[in-house]
Amino acid sequence: MKLKVKNTIKDAIIVSLGNNEVTQTPTRLNAGMLIRVHYVQELDGGLLNAHLQDGSTLINISRKDVEFCAIQNDLAIKEIRSTSDPDPAPPAGTDGKKQIKRSRKSCCGGS
């Protein structure tokens, strides 16, 4: 998905995680820029966070200064929520910790 910058944003910040450190880098986004994003998270107060495809996040962005496709964004958020099940069910035939052994017998009484 693409995020288009309509008005220059002078106080945006890129937040990234590398080598187990969080880095915050001030950046300027010029009008007309197109930025590839994974999804956009809208916040209170007319601000938003743009989650970039490289794993970093642009923060401190005013909603009025950018454009993006709300339908594509909603689909991306739904996909993330459906794939990030924090406690998935254990596979069939297990109790979540160890494999349950099942005996197999032939139909004619053999083992």
Summary of the structure (lengths in Angstrom):
residues: 111
radius of gyration: 23.2
end to end distance: 58.1
largest distance: 79.2
contacts: 235
relative contact order: 0.20
helix: 18%
strand: 43%
